[in-house]
Amino acid sequence: MRLNKLLAQAGIASRRQADQLIQQGRVMLNGQVITEMGVQVEPAGDNVTIDGKPVIVKGEYEYLILNKPPGYLSTVSDPFGRPTVMNLLPAGNTRLYPVGRLDLDTSGLLFFTNDGELALALTHPRHLVEKVYRVKVRGVPDESQLQNLRSGVLLTDGLTAPAKVAIEGTENGNAIIEICIREGRKRQIKRMMLAIGHPVVNLHRAEVGPLKLGDLKPGEYRHPTNIELNELNRLKQQAQGGGGALHP
């Protein structure tokens, strides 16, 4: 798609006015100022801004990936006026909803969409979507405790499914662990670590299914790439037993 067409579809300006914005050097593509006409862009994968503000093309469905910082509720609104993840999204994204939740003090990948079927495909336990966390725990678990996580930990709501677990390193006598689970119980990682005697100090989600944070800084967001959209489409089709493609 040509850049001026994308700007027009986003409701920024007519194509002629969009050309003027480009000539004035006010439009950036993936961090680079664009002044030439006819530049091709990929709406799903490219980052386009005008005067530093992101350009969003409205479609039937919308998708965003946020690196949630600690201190924000994973809800659309809060009756007590506390900050929510919606405060971090671009203005006008009232159609988007967070898929799943991260605790107030947990950071990392949070996916937003208005596609309810895709949200269900990502969150329902029967679809076995992997979620990868990096967790700092108090102390260093021994091999038997790690094996307990891999085999399943008995919690108050039952035995957890087997997890993939590896210690990535230590920091001031505390272990940094990467853990991959396919469930989504409430505060599951924290309860699993507490059950083996190593409470969580810090928890960060790095991946959800095909989605990765990449180099997103805390509080930053991006649109999924075409590759990620294709993988999300595959998950959605599997959940539905077929279906159409995802489009930004």
C-alpha positions in Angstrom: 0.0 0.0 0.0 1.3 3.5 -0.8 2.0 5.7 2.1 -0.4 8.5 1.1 -3.2 5.9 0.8 -2.5 4.6 4.3 -2.7 8.1 5.7 -6.0 8.7 3.9 -7.5 5.4 5.2 -6.5 6.4 8.7 -8.6 9.5 8.3 -5.5 11.8 8.7 -5.9 13.6 5.4 -6.9 13.3 1.7 -4.2 11.7 -0.5 -3.2 15.1 -1.8 -3.0 16.5 1.7 -1.0 13.4 2.7 1.5 14.1 -0.1 1.9 17.6 1.4 2.6 16.2 4.8 5.2 13.8 3.4 6.9 16.6 1.4 7.0 18.7 4.6 9.0 15.9 6.4 6.3 15.4 9.0 5.9 11.7 8.3 8.2 8.9 9.6 8.3 5.3 8.5 10.0 2.9 11.0 11.8 5.9 12.5 13.0 7.4 9.2 11.7 10.7 7.8 10.1 10.1 4.4 9.9 12.9 1.9 9.6 11.1 -1.4 6.4 10.1 -3.1 5.2 6.6 -3.8 6.8 4.8 -0.9 5.2 1.5 -0.2 4.2 0.5 3.4 2.9 -2.7 5.1 0.1 -1.6 7.5 0.5 -4.7 9.6 4.2 -4.5 10.1 5.4 -0.9 9.5 5.4 1.9 12.1 4.1 5.1 10.6 4.0 8.4 12.6 3.0 12.0 11.9 4.6 14.6 14.1 5.7 11.7 16.3 2.2 10.4 16.8 1.3 6.8 15.6 -1.0 6.4 12.6 -3.6 3.7 13.1 -5.7 2.3 10.2 -9.1 1.3 11.4 -10.3 -2.1 10.2 -12.8 -4.7 11.2 -10.4 -5.9 13.9 -7.5 -4.2 15.6 -4.5 -5.5 17.4 -1.8 -4.1 19.6 1.1 -5.5 21.7 2.0 -3.6 24.8 5.0 -3.9 27.1 3.0 -3.3 30.4 5.0 -1.6 33.1 4.3 -2.4 36.8 1.7 -0.2 38.4 -1.1 -0.5 35.8 -4.3 -2.5 36.1 -5.0 -4.9 33.2 -8.6 -3.6 32.9 -10.4 -1.1 30.7 -11.4 1.1 33.6 -11.2 1.3 37.4 -13.9 2.7 39.7 -11.3 4.1 42.0 -9.5 6.0 39.3 -6.3 4.0 39.4 -4.2 3.9 36.2 -5.0 1.1 33.8 -3.3 -0.2 30.7 -5.7 1.8 28.5 -3.9 4.9 29.6 -0.9 3.7 27.8 -2.6 3.1 24.4 -3.0 5.7 21.7 -6.0 8.0 22.0 -9.2 6.7 20.4 -8.6 3.0 20.9 -11.8 2.5 22.8 -12.6 -0.7 20.8 -9.6 -2.6 22.1 -9.6 -4.9 25.1 -6.8 -6.7 26.9 -6.6 -10.4 26.3 -6.0 -12.0 29.7 -4.5 -10.1 32.6 -1.2 -9.3 34.3 -1.1 -8.5 38.0 -0.6 -4.9 39.0 3.1 -5.5 39.9 3.8 -7.8 36.9 5.3 -6.4 33.7 5.5 -7.6 30.1 3.5 -8.6 27.1 -0.2 -7.8 27.0 -2.1 -8.2 23.8 -5.1 -6.1 22.9 -7.8 -6.8 20.3 -11.5 -6.4 19.6 -11.6 -9.9 18.0 -13.4 -12.0 20.6 -12.8 -15.3 18.8 -9.1 -14.7 18.7 -9.1 -13.7 22.3 -10.8 -17.0 23.2 -8.3 -19.0 21.1 -5.4 -17.4 23.0 -6.8 -17.8 26.5 -8.9 -20.9 26.7 -6.9 -23.8 28.3 -7.9 -26.3 25.7 -5.9 -24.5 23.0 -2.6 -25.0 24.9 -1.1 -21.6 23.9 2.4 -21.3 25.5 3.2 -18.3 27.7 6.8 -17.6 28.6 7.7 -15.7 31.8 11.0 -14.6 33.2 10.8 -14.6 37.0 13.2 -13.7 39.7 12.6 -15.7 42.9 14.0 -15.6 46.4 16.9 -18.0 46.6 17.9 -20.6 44.1 15.7 -23.7 43.6 17.5 -27.1 43.5 17.0 -29.7 40.7 14.3 -31.5 42.6 12.3 -28.3 43.0 12.7 -27.5 39.3 11.6 -31.0 38.5 8.5 -30.5 40.6 7.6 -27.5 38.4 8.3 -29.6 35.3 6.1 -32.5 36.6 3.3 -30.4 38.0 2.7 -28.6 41.3 -0.2 -29.3 43.6 -2.1 -26.0 44.2 -5.4 -25.4 46.0 -7.2 -25.6 42.7 -5.5 -28.8 41.5 -2.3 -30.1 39.9 -0.7 -27.7 37.4 0.2 -29.0 33.9 3.9 -29.7 33.2 6.0 -26.6 32.7 9.2 -26.0 30.8 11.7 -24.5 33.3 15.3 -23.4 33.2 17.5 -21.2 35.4 19.0 -18.5 33.3 21.3 -17.1 36.0 21.4 -15.6 39.5 21.4 -12.1 40.9 22.4 -11.3 44.5 21.7 -14.9 45.5 18.3 -15.0 43.7 17.6 -17.1 40.7 16.4 -15.8 37.3 14.1 -18.5 35.8 12.5 -18.8 32.5 9.2 -20.8 32.7 6.8 -21.7 30.0 3.2 -22.7 30.9 0.1 -23.5 28.9 -2.4 -22.6 31.5 -3.7 -19.3 32.8 -4.8 -19.7 36.4 -5.0 -16.7 38.6 -1.5 -15.8 39.9 -0.4 -19.2 38.7 3.4 -18.5 38.5 3.5 -16.8 41.9 1.6 -19.7 43.5 3.8 -22.3 41.8 7.0 -20.7 43.0 5.6 -20.2 46.5 4.7 -23.9 46.6 8.3 -24.9 46.0 9.5 -22.5 48.7 10.9 -19.7 46.4 8.6 -16.7 46.4 8.5 -14.4 43.4 10.5 -11.2 43.6 9.8 -10.0 40.1 7.7 -11.3 37.3 7.8 -10.5 33.6 5.9 -12.0 30.7 8.0 -12.2 27.5 5.9 -14.2 25.1 2.3 -15.3 24.4 2.0 -17.8 21.6 3.6 -16.4 18.5 3.8 -12.9 20.0 7.1 -11.5 21.5 7.9 -8.2 23.0 11.1 -7.8 21.0 12.8 -4.5 21.8 9.6 -2.7 23.1 10.4 -0.6 26.2 8.1 -0.5 29.2 5.0 1.5 28.2 5.6 1.2 24.5 3.3 -0.6 22.1 3.3 -1.9 18.5 1.1 -3.6 15.9 1.7 -7.3 15.1 3.9 -8.0 12.1 2.5 -9.9 9.1 4.3 -13.1 10.4 2.6 -12.7 13.8 -0.8 -12.1 12.2 -0.4 -15.2 10.1 0.4 -17.2 13.2 -2.6 -15.7 15.1 -4.8 -16.6 12.1 -3.6 -20.2 12.3 -4.4 -20.4 16.0 -7.8 -18.9 15.4 -8.6 -21.3 12.5 -7.5 -24.2 14.7 -9.8 -23.1 17.4 -12.7 -22.6 15.0 -11.9 -25.7 12.8 -11.3 -23.3 9.9 -12.0 -19.7 9.2 -10.8 -16.6 7.3 -7.6 -14.6 7.5 -6.8 -11.8 9.9 -6.4 -8.3 8.5 -5.2 -5.2 10.3 
